[in-house]
């Protein structure tokens, strides 16, 4: 059963490779690293690849609303582009 482990920075330094392996294997949910009793870092295991891909693609879906009277294909400038006249750098 995954758990949370709290360790001092000096203990983490001495056992970091072991702790990273345990996180990667999902034996730990997270590791809280303290220094003089104060939290200085929190480590969590990486997302499973499928979860990471699912969270990246479409993560903003539904967060933008386009008004019905807006035509996204219509030109936004009234004057012609300068490139039409051969001037590429304005």
Beta strands, then each sheet from edge to edge (+ up, - down):
strand 1: 3-8
strand 2: 28-35
strand 3: 38-44
sheet 1: 1+ 2+ 3-
end
